[in-house]
């Protein structure tokens, strides 16, 4: 069993059949998604947000 499969079985409580029948491209997208706070921010929106915070 490779490490990815092992992690899915343990962490997500998947069965072997669920792992083997998974859409691997979509699974890769989901697993590599960044949290909202870690995503890139448009510089102009960042500046506008900072101005609103300062009053």
Predicted model as a PDB file, atoms N, CA, C, CB and O in Angstrom, pLDDT in the B-factor column:
MODEL        1                                                                  
ATOM      1  N   UNK A   1       0.849  -1.176   0.000  1.00 54.00           N  
ATOM      2  CA  UNK A   1       0.000   0.000   0.000  1.00 54.00           C  
ATOM      3  C   UNK A   1       0.894   1.238   0.000  1.00 54.00           C  
ATOM      4  CB  UNK A   1      -0.966  -0.001   1.226  1.00 54.00           C  
ATOM      5  O   UNK A   1       1.814   1.330   0.813  1.00 54.00           O  
ATOM      6  N   UNK A   2       0.642   2.182  -0.889  1.00 81.00           N  
ATOM      7  CA  UNK A   2       1.473   3.378  -0.897  1.00 81.00           C  
ATOM      8  C   UNK A   2       1.010   4.353   0.183  1.00 81.00           C  
ATOM      9  CB  UNK A   2       1.437   4.050  -2.281  1.00 81.00           C  
ATOM     10  O   UNK A   2      -0.060   4.188   0.769  1.00 81.00           O  
ATOM     11  N   UNK A   3       1.813   5.348   0.430  1.00 83.00           N  
ATOM     12  CA  UNK A   3       1.555   6.283   1.522  1.00 83.00           C  
ATOM     13  C   UNK A   3       0.245   7.047   1.327  1.00 83.00           C  
ATOM     14  CB  UNK A   3       2.709   7.265   1.648  1.00 83.00           C  
ATOM     15  O   UNK A   3      -0.499   7.238   2.289  1.00 83.00           O  
ATOM     16  N   UNK A   4      -0.054   7.486   0.101  1.00 77.00           N  
ATOM     17  CA  UNK A   4      -1.300   8.223  -0.142  1.00 77.00           C  
ATOM     18  C   UNK A   4      -2.510   7.384   0.203  1.00 77.00           C  
ATOM     19  CB  UNK A   4      -1.383   8.674  -1.595  1.00 77.00           C  
ATOM     20  O   UNK A   4      -3.439   7.857   0.858  1.00 77.00           O  
ATOM     21  N   UNK A   5      -2.499   6.149  -0.235  1.00 82.00           N  
ATOM     22  CA  UNK A   5      -3.625   5.264   0.053  1.00 82.00           C  
ATOM     23  C   UNK A   5      -3.750   5.039   1.559  1.00 82.00           C  
ATOM     24  CB  UNK A   5      -3.459   3.917  -0.680  1.00 82.00           C  
ATOM     25  O   UNK A   5      -4.850   5.073   2.112  1.00 82.00           O  
ATOM     26  N   UNK A   6      -2.648   4.818   2.193  1.00 86.00           N  
ATOM     27  CA  UNK A   6      -2.648   4.614   3.645  1.00 86.00           C  
ATOM     28  C   UNK A   6      -3.261   5.809   4.361  1.00 86.00           C  
ATOM     29  CB  UNK A   6      -1.222   4.371   4.156  1.00 86.00           C  
ATOM     30  O   UNK A   6      -4.082   5.641   5.262  1.00 86.00           O  
ATOM     31  N   UNK A   7      -2.862   7.026   3.961  1.00 83.00           N  
ATOM     32  CA  UNK A   7      -3.395   8.235   4.592  1.00 83.00           C  
ATOM     33  C   UNK A   7      -4.901   8.362   4.392  1.00 83.00           C  
ATOM     34  CB  UNK A   7      -2.696   9.469   4.036  1.00 83.00           C  
ATOM     35  O   UNK A   7      -5.618   8.729   5.323  1.00 83.00           O  
ATOM     36  N   UNK A   8      -5.390   8.062   3.187  1.00 80.00           N  
ATOM     37  CA  UNK A   8      -6.824   8.146   2.925  1.00 80.00           C  
ATOM     38  C   UNK A   8      -7.595   7.129   3.757  1.00 80.00           C  
ATOM     39  CB  UNK A   8      -7.107   7.931   1.438  1.00 80.00           C  
ATOM     40  O   UNK A   8      -8.666   7.426   4.287  1.00 80.00           O  
ATOM     41  N   UNK A   9      -7.046   5.942   3.864  1.00 85.00           N  
ATOM     42  CA  UNK A   9      -7.718   4.904   4.637  1.00 85.00           C  
ATOM     43  C   UNK A   9      -7.789   5.283   6.114  1.00 85.00           C  
ATOM     44  CB  UNK A   9      -6.998   3.562   4.468  1.00 85.00           C  
ATOM     45  O   UNK A   9      -8.807   5.062   6.770  1.00 85.00           O  
ATOM     46  N   UNK A  10      -6.711   5.849   6.629  1.00 88.00           N  
ATOM     47  CA  UNK A  10      -6.646   6.182   8.052  1.00 88.00           C  
ATOM     48  C   UNK A  10      -7.342   7.500   8.358  1.00 88.00           C  
ATOM     49  CB  UNK A  10      -5.197   6.247   8.509  1.00 88.00           C  
ATOM     50  O   UNK A  10      -8.212   7.559   9.228  1.00 88.00           O  
ATOM     51  N   UNK A  11      -6.963   8.554   7.648  1.00 87.00           N  
ATOM     52  CA  UNK A  11      -7.458   9.891   7.969  1.00 87.00           C  
ATOM     53  C   UNK A  11      -8.914  10.120   7.558  1.00 87.00           C  
ATOM     54  CB  UNK A  11      -6.589  10.917   7.306  1.00 87.00           C  
ATOM     55  O   UNK A  11      -9.675  10.752   8.291  1.00 87.00           O  
ATOM     56  N   UNK A  12      -9.297   9.609   6.391  1.00 84.00           N  
ATOM     57  CA  UNK A  12     -10.653   9.843   5.892  1.00 84.00           C  
ATOM     58  C   UNK A  12     -11.592   8.671   6.139  1.00 84.00           C  
ATOM     59  CB  UNK A  12     -10.607  10.141   4.420  1.00 84.00           C  
ATOM     60  O   UNK A  12     -12.774   8.723   5.802  1.00 84.00           O  
ATOM     61  N   UNK A  13     -11.056   7.628   6.724  1.00 87.00           N  
ATOM     62  CA  UNK A  13     -11.849   6.432   7.039  1.00 87.00           C  
ATOM     63  C   UNK A  13     -12.488   5.841   5.781  1.00 87.00           C  
ATOM     64  CB  UNK A  13     -12.940   6.770   8.071  1.00 87.00           C  
ATOM     65  O   UNK A  13     -13.632   5.387   5.802  1.00 87.00           O  
ATOM     66  N   UNK A  14     -11.725   5.857   4.689  1.00 87.00           N  
ATOM     67  CA  UNK A  14     -12.193   5.281   3.427  1.00 87.00           C  
ATOM     68  C   UNK A  14     -11.919   3.786   3.427  1.00 87.00           C  
ATOM     69  CB  UNK A  14     -11.508   5.964   2.210  1.00 87.00           C  
ATOM     70  O   UNK A  14     -11.032   3.296   4.127  1.00 87.00           O  
ATOM     71  N   UNK A  15     -12.702   3.074   2.626  1.00 88.00           N  
ATOM     72  CA  UNK A  15     -12.413   1.667   2.379  1.00 88.00           C  
ATOM     73  C   UNK A  15     -11.450   1.600   1.194  1.00 88.00           C  
ATOM     74  CB  UNK A  15     -13.731   0.843   2.101  1.00 88.00           C  
ATOM     75  O   UNK A  15     -11.246   2.592   0.494  1.00 88.00           O  
ATOM     76  N   UNK A  16     -10.875   0.450   0.982  1.00 87.00           N  
ATOM     77  CA  UNK A  16      -9.978   0.267  -0.168  1.00 87.00           C  
ATOM     78  C   UNK A  16     -10.743   0.486  -1.468  1.00 87.00           C  
ATOM     79  CB  UNK A  16      -9.341  -1.146  -0.151  1.00 87.00           C  
ATOM     80  O   UNK A  16     -10.212   1.080  -2.406  1.00 87.00           O  
ATOM     81  N   UNK A  17     -11.978   0.015  -1.530  1.00 91.00           N  
ATOM     82  CA  UNK A  17     -12.796   0.215  -2.730  1.00 91.00           C  
ATOM     83  C   UNK A  17     -13.060   1.695  -2.990  1.00 91.00           C  
ATOM     84  CB  UNK A  17     -14.122  -0.533  -2.597  1.00 91.00           C  
ATOM     85  O   UNK A  17     -13.010   2.134  -4.139  1.00 91.00           O  
ATOM     86  N   UNK A  18     -13.338   2.462  -1.955  1.00 89.00           N  
ATOM     87  CA  UNK A  18     -13.563   3.895  -2.137  1.00 89.00           C  
ATOM     88  C   UNK A  18     -12.314   4.569  -2.701  1.00 89.00           C  
ATOM     89  CB  UNK A  18     -13.966   4.551  -0.805  1.00 89.00           C  
ATOM     90  O   UNK A  18     -12.405   5.412  -3.592  1.00 89.00           O  
ATOM     91  N   UNK A  19     -11.163   4.196  -2.183  1.00 85.00           N  
ATOM     92  CA  UNK A  19      -9.918   4.791  -2.674  1.00 85.00           C  
ATOM     93  C   UNK A  19      -9.668   4.409  -4.127  1.00 85.00           C  
ATOM     94  CB  UNK A  19      -8.733   4.352  -1.803  1.00 85.00           C  
ATOM     95  O   UNK A  19      -9.312   5.257  -4.945  1.00 85.00           O  
ATOM     96  N   UNK A  20      -9.851   3.154  -4.441  1.00 87.00           N  
ATOM     97  CA  UNK A  20      -9.578   2.686  -5.801  1.00 87.00           C  
ATOM     98  C   UNK A  20     -10.568   3.237  -6.821  1.00 87.00           C  
ATOM     99  CB  UNK A  20      -9.602   1.176  -5.840  1.00 87.00           C  
ATOM    100  O   UNK A  20     -10.235   3.324  -8.003  1.00 87.00           O  
ATOM    101  N   UNK A  21     -11.771   3.609  -6.402  1.00 91.00           N  
ATOM    102  CA  UNK A  21     -12.783   4.149  -7.307  1.00 91.00           C  
ATOM    103  C   UNK A  21     -12.828   5.676  -7.316  1.00 91.00           C  
ATOM    104  CB  UNK A  21     -14.137   3.611  -6.929  1.00 91.00           C  
ATOM    105  O   UNK A  21     -13.686   6.264  -7.975  1.00 91.00           O  
ATOM    106  N   UNK A  22     -11.920   6.320  -6.596  1.00 88.00           N  
ATOM    107  CA  UNK A  22     -11.917   7.776  -6.496  1.00 88.00           C  
ATOM    108  C   UNK A  22     -11.446   8.414  -7.804  1.00 88.00           C  
ATOM    109  CB  UNK A  22     -11.023   8.228  -5.334  1.00 88.00           C  
ATOM    110  O   UNK A  22     -10.668   7.826  -8.555  1.00 88.00           O  
ATOM    111  N   UNK A  23     -11.934   9.627  -8.058  1.00 90.00           N  
ATOM    112  CA  UNK A  23     -11.475  10.441  -9.181  1.00 90.00           C  
ATOM    113  C   UNK A  23     -10.178  11.114  -8.726  1.00 90.00           C  
ATOM    114  CB  UNK A  23     -12.573  11.511  -9.630  1.00 90.00           C  
ATOM    115  O   UNK A  23     -10.217  12.099  -7.988  1.00 90.00           O  
ATOM    116  N   UNK A  24      -9.042  10.594  -9.158  1.00 84.00           N  
ATOM    117  CA  UNK A  24      -7.751  11.036  -8.634  1.00 84.00           C  
ATOM    118  C   UNK A  24      -7.414  12.478  -9.003  1.00 84.00           C  
ATOM    119  CB  UNK A  24      -6.665  10.126  -9.137  1.00 84.00           C  
ATOM    120  O   UNK A  24      -6.753  13.168  -8.228  1.00 84.00           O  
ATOM    121  N   UNK A  25      -7.855  12.946 -10.168  1.00 89.00           N  
ATOM    122  CA  UNK A  25      -7.586  14.334 -10.537  1.00 89.00           C  
ATOM    123  C   UNK A  25      -8.332  15.281  -9.607  1.00 89.00           C  
ATOM    124  CB  UNK A  25      -7.984  14.596 -12.000  1.00 89.00           C  
ATOM    125  O   UNK A  25      -7.766  16.263  -9.126  1.00 89.00           O  
ATOM    126  N   UNK A  26      -9.592  14.987  -9.360  1.00 88.00           N  
ATOM    127  CA  UNK A  26     -10.387  15.826  -8.456  1.00 88.00           C  
ATOM    128  C   UNK A  26      -9.870  15.712  -7.026  1.00 88.00           C  
ATOM    129  CB  UNK A  26     -11.877  15.429  -8.517  1.00 88.00           C  
ATOM    130  O   UNK A  26      -9.795  16.710  -6.309  1.00 88.00           O  
ATOM    131  N   UNK A  27      -9.521  14.523  -6.618  1.00 82.00           N  
ATOM    132  CA  UNK A  27      -8.986  14.312  -5.279  1.00 82.00           C  
ATOM    133  C   UNK A  27      -7.708  15.130  -5.081  1.00 82.00           C  
ATOM    134  CB  UNK A  27      -8.711  12.815  -5.038  1.00 82.00           C  
ATOM    135  O   UNK A  27      -7.504  15.722  -4.021  1.00 82.00           O  
ATOM    136  N   UNK A  28      -6.856  15.158  -6.098  1.00 83.00           N  
ATOM    137  CA  UNK A  28      -5.640  15.958  -6.028  1.00 83.00           C  
ATOM    138  C   UNK A  28      -5.932  17.437  -5.889  1.00 83.00           C  
ATOM    139  CB  UNK A  28      -4.796  15.724  -7.248  1.00 83.00           C  
ATOM    140  O   UNK A  28      -5.255  18.138  -5.137  1.00 83.00           O  
ATOM    141  N   UNK A  29      -6.949  17.925  -6.615  1.00 86.00           N  
ATOM    142  CA  UNK A  29      -7.343  19.331  -6.503  1.00 86.00           C  
ATOM    143  C   UNK A  29      -7.825  19.655  -5.095  1.00 86.00           C  
ATOM    144  CB  UNK A  29      -8.438  19.662  -7.520  1.00 86.00           C  
ATOM    145  O   UNK A  29      -7.442  20.669  -4.510  1.00 86.00           O  
ATOM    146  N   UNK A  30      -8.658  18.792  -4.569  1.00 81.00           N  
ATOM    147  CA  UNK A  30      -9.214  19.016  -3.236  1.00 81.00           C  
ATOM    148  C   UNK A  30      -8.116  18.985  -2.176  1.00 81.00           C  
ATOM    149  CB  UNK A  30     -10.284  17.963  -2.918  1.00 81.00           C  
ATOM    150  O   UNK A  30      -8.073  19.849  -1.300  1.00 81.00           O  
ATOM    151  N   UNK A  31      -7.242  18.006  -2.252  1.00 79.00           N  
ATOM    152  CA  UNK A  31      -6.205  17.856  -1.232  1.00 79.00           C  
ATOM    153  C   UNK A  31      -5.154  18.969  -1.295  1.00 79.00           C  
ATOM    154  CB  UNK A  31      -5.529  16.507  -1.383  1.00 79.00           C  
ATOM    155  O   UNK A  31      -4.501  19.252  -0.290  1.00 79.00           O  
ATOM    156  N   UNK A  32      -4.983  19.601  -2.457  1.00 84.00           N  
ATOM    157  CA  UNK A  32      -3.999  20.672  -2.565  1.00 84.00           C  
ATOM    158  C   UNK A  32      -4.611  22.064  -2.422  1.00 84.00           C  
ATOM    159  CB  UNK A  32      -3.285  20.571  -3.883  1.00 84.00           C  
ATOM    160  O   UNK A  32      -3.902  23.062  -2.556  1.00 84.00           O  
ATOM    161  N   UNK A  33      -5.899  22.145  -2.156  1.00 82.00           N  
ATOM    162  CA  UNK A  33      -6.566  23.442  -2.004  1.00 82.00           C  
ATOM    163  C   UNK A  33      -6.009  24.182  -0.788  1.00 82.00           C  
ATOM    164  CB  UNK A  33      -8.100  23.257  -1.867  1.00 82.00           C  
ATOM    165  O   UNK A  33      -5.694  23.577   0.237  1.00 82.00           O  
ATOM    166  N   UNK A  34      -5.896  25.485  -0.923  1.00 82.00           N  
ATOM    167  CA  UNK A  34      -5.380  26.314   0.165  1.00 82.00           C  
ATOM    168  C   UNK A  34      -6.540  26.886   0.972  1.00 82.00           C  
ATOM    169  CB  UNK A  34      -4.486  27.453  -0.386  1.00 82.00           C  
ATOM    170  O   UNK A  34      -7.622  27.128   0.436  1.00 82.00           O  
ATOM    171  N   UNK A  35      -6.308  27.098   2.247  1.00 83.00           N  
ATOM    172  CA  UNK A  35      -7.294  27.747   3.102  1.00 83.00           C  
ATOM    173  C   UNK A  35      -7.495  29.177   2.624  1.00 83.00           C  
ATOM    174  CB  UNK A  35      -6.852  27.717   4.591  1.00 83.00           C  
ATOM    175  O   UNK A  35      -6.608  29.747   1.989  1.00 83.00           O  
ATOM    176  N   UNK A  36      -8.625  29.750   2.916  1.00 77.00           N  
ATOM    177  CA  UNK A  36      -8.938  31.110   2.464  1.00 77.00           C  
ATOM    178  C   UNK A  36      -7.846  32.107   2.866  1.00 77.00           C  
ATOM    179  CB  UNK A  36     -10.287  31.558   3.037  1.00 77.00           C  
ATOM    180  O   UNK A  36      -7.489  32.978   2.072  1.00 77.00           O  
ATOM    181  N   UNK A  37      -7.319  31.992   4.074  1.00 79.00           N  
ATOM    182  CA  UNK A  37      -6.287  32.919   4.543  1.00 79.00           C  
ATOM    183  C   UNK A  37      -4.954  32.723   3.841  1.00 79.00           C  
ATOM    184  CB  UNK A  37      -6.095  32.764   6.027  1.00 79.00           C  
ATOM    185  O   UNK A  37      -4.122  33.631   3.859  1.00 79.00           O  
ATOM    186  N   UNK A  38      -4.722  31.576   3.226  1.00 80.00           N  
ATOM    187  CA  UNK A  38      -3.450  31.281   2.564  1.00 80.00           C  
ATOM    188  C   UNK A  38      -3.474  31.572   1.070  1.00 80.00           C  
ATOM    189  CB  UNK A  38      -3.083  29.840   2.784  1.00 80.00           C  
ATOM    190  O   UNK A  38      -2.452  31.427   0.400  1.00 80.00           O  
ATOM    191  N   UNK A  39      -4.613  31.975   0.541  1.00 76.00           N  
ATOM    192  CA  UNK A  39      -4.735  32.235  -0.894  1.00 76.00           C  
ATOM    193  C   UNK A  39      -4.136  33.595  -1.257  1.00 76.00           C  
ATOM    194  CB  UNK A  39      -6.211  32.175  -1.325  1.00 76.00           C  
ATOM    195  O   UNK A  39      -4.044  34.496  -0.422  1.00 76.00           O  
ATOM    196  N   UNK A  40      -3.737  33.716  -2.504  1.00 82.00           N  
ATOM    197  CA  UNK A  40      -3.210  34.981  -3.004  1.00 82.00           C  
ATOM    198  C   UNK A  40      -4.317  36.039  -2.990  1.00 82.00           C  
ATOM    199  CB  UNK A  40      -2.631  34.810  -4.437  1.00 82.00           C  
ATOM    200  O   UNK A  40      -5.484  35.732  -3.231  1.00 82.00           O  
ATOM    201  N   UNK A  41      -3.936  37.281  -2.705  1.00 81.00           N  
ATOM    202  CA  UNK A  41      -4.890  38.377  -2.633  1.00 81.00           C  
ATOM    203  C   UNK A  41      -4.568  39.385  -3.733  1.00 81.00           C  
ATOM    204  CB  UNK A  41      -4.862  39.053  -1.232  1.00 81.00           C  
ATOM    205  O   UNK A  41      -3.404  39.690  -3.992  1.00 81.00           O  
ATOM    206  N   UNK A  42      -5.610  39.891  -4.368  1.00 83.00           N  
ATOM    207  CA  UNK A  42      -5.439  40.947  -5.361  1.00 83.00           C  
ATOM    208  C   UNK A  42      -4.855  42.171  -4.658  1.00 83.00           C  
ATOM    209  CB  UNK A  42      -6.799  41.294  -6.068  1.00 83.00           C  
ATOM    210  O   UNK A  42      -5.429  42.623  -3.667  1.00 83.00           O  
ATOM    211  N   UNK A  43      -3.735  42.724  -5.132  1.00 83.00           N  
ATOM    212  CA  UNK A  43      -3.096  43.845  -4.437  1.00 83.00           C  
ATOM    213  C   UNK A  43      -4.012  45.049  -4.252  1.00 83.00           C  
ATOM    214  CB  UNK A  43      -1.870  44.271  -5.190  1.00 83.00           C  
ATOM    215  O   UNK A  43      -3.971  45.691  -3.202  1.00 83.00           O  
ATOM    216  N   UNK A  44      -4.832  45.367  -5.240  1.00 86.00           N  
ATOM    217  CA  UNK A  44      -5.730  46.516  -5.135  1.00 86.00           C  
ATOM    218  C   UNK A  44      -6.775  46.279  -4.041  1.00 86.00           C  
ATOM    219  CB  UNK A  44      -6.422  46.790  -6.491  1.00 86.00           C  
ATOM    220  O   UNK A  44      -7.074  47.184  -3.263  1.00 86.00           O  
ATOM    221  N   UNK A  45      -7.327  45.070  -3.980  1.00 81.00           N  
ATOM    222  CA  UNK A  45      -8.295  44.754  -2.926  1.00 81.00           C  
ATOM    223  C   UNK A  45      -7.632  44.795  -1.550  1.00 81.00           C  
ATOM    224  CB  UNK A  45      -8.925  43.368  -3.171  1.00 81.00           C  
ATOM    225  O   UNK A  45      -8.251  45.206  -0.569  1.00 81.00           O  
ATOM    226  N   UNK A  46      -6.380  44.372  -1.483  1.00 78.00           N  
ATOM    227  CA  UNK A  46      -5.644  44.414  -0.219  1.00 78.00           C  
ATOM    228  C   UNK A  46      -5.500  45.853   0.270  1.00 78.00           C  
ATOM    229  CB  UNK A  46      -4.256  43.765  -0.380  1.00 78.00           C  
ATOM    230  O   UNK A  46      -5.734  46.137   1.444  1.00 78.00           O  
ATOM    231  N   UNK A  47      -5.114  46.766  -0.633  1.00 82.00           N  
ATOM    232  CA  UNK A  47      -4.940  48.166  -0.264  1.00 82.00           C  
ATOM    233  C   UNK A  47      -6.275  48.789   0.157  1.00 82.00           C  
ATOM    234  CB  UNK A  47      -4.329  48.954  -1.434  1.00 82.00           C  
ATOM    235  O   UNK A  47      -6.336  49.518   1.147  1.00 82.00           O  
ATOM    236  N   UNK A  48      -7.338  48.503  -0.593  1.00 81.00           N  
ATOM    237  CA  UNK A  48      -8.661  49.024  -0.228  1.00 81.00           C  
ATOM    238  C   UNK A  48      -9.076  48.517   1.146  1.00 81.00           C  
ATOM    239  CB  UNK A  48      -9.714  48.624  -1.282  1.00 81.00           C  
ATOM    240  O   UNK A  48      -9.635  49.272   1.941  1.00 81.00           O  
ATOM    241  N   UNK A  49      -8.815  47.278   1.426  1.00 77.00           N  
ATOM    242  CA  UNK A  49      -9.152  46.704   2.730  1.00 77.00           C  
ATOM    243  C   UNK A  49      -8.365  47.344   3.849  1.00 77.00           C  
ATOM    244  CB  UNK A  49      -8.908  45.216   2.728  1.00 77.00           C  
ATOM    245  O   UNK A  49      -8.903  47.580   4.930  1.00 77.00           O  
ATOM    246  N   UNK A  50      -7.102  47.628   3.606  1.00 72.00           N  
ATOM    247  CA  UNK A  50      -6.257  48.257   4.615  1.00 72.00           C  
ATOM    248  C   UNK A  50      -6.727  49.677   4.899  1.00 72.00           C  
ATOM    249  CB  UNK A  50      -4.793  48.263   4.165  1.00 72.00           C  
ATOM    250  O   UNK A  50      -6.706  50.114   6.049  1.00 72.00           O  
ATOM    251  N   UNK A  51      -7.153  50.407   3.863  1.00 72.00           N  
ATOM    252  CA  UNK A  51      -7.659  51.773   4.056  1.00 72.00           C  
ATOM    253  C   UNK A  51      -8.940  51.757   4.885  1.00 72.00           C  
ATOM    254  CB  UNK A  51      -7.917  52.458   2.692  1.00 72.00           C  
ATOM    255  O   UNK A  51      -9.137  52.624   5.736  1.00 72.00           O  
ATOM    256  N   UNK A  52      -9.804  50.785   4.647  1.00 63.00           N  
ATOM    257  CA  UNK A  52     -11.056  50.695   5.403  1.00 63.00           C  
ATOM    258  C   UNK A  52     -10.771  50.388   6.871  1.00 63.00           C  
ATOM    259  CB  UNK A  52     -11.980  49.614   4.800  1.00 63.00           C  
ATOM    260  O   UNK A  52     -11.499  50.855   7.747  1.00 63.00           O  
ATOM    261  N   UNK A  53      -9.736  49.619   7.150  1.00 64.00           N  
ATOM    262  CA  UNK A  53      -9.378  49.289   8.534  1.00 64.00           C  
ATOM    263  C   UNK A  53      -8.863  50.501   9.296  1.00 64.00           C  
ATOM    264  CB  UNK A  53      -8.328  48.191   8.557  1.00 64.00           C  
ATOM    265  O   UNK A  53      -9.048  50.599  10.509  1.00 64.00           O  
ATOM    266  N   UNK A  54      -8.209  51.437   8.580  1.00 62.00           N  
ATOM    267  CA  UNK A  54      -7.606  52.601   9.229  1.00 62.00           C  
ATOM    268  C   UNK A  54      -8.596  53.746   9.424  1.00 62.00           C  
ATOM    269  CB  UNK A  54      -6.426  53.086   8.419  1.00 62.00           C  
ATOM    270  O   UNK A  54      -8.269  54.735  10.081  1.00 62.00           O  
ATOM    271  N   UNK A  55      -9.777  53.633   8.875  1.00 52.00           N  
ATOM    272  CA  UNK A  55     -10.804  54.647   9.069  1.00 52.00           C  
ATOM    273  C   UNK A  55     -10.716  55.682   8.072  1.00 52.00           C  
ATOM    274  CB  UNK A  55     -10.729  55.250  10.389  1.00 52.00           C  
ATOM    275  O   UNK A  55     -11.511  56.622   8.086  1.00 52.00           O  
TER     276      UNK A  55                                                      
ENDMDL                                                                          
END                                                                             
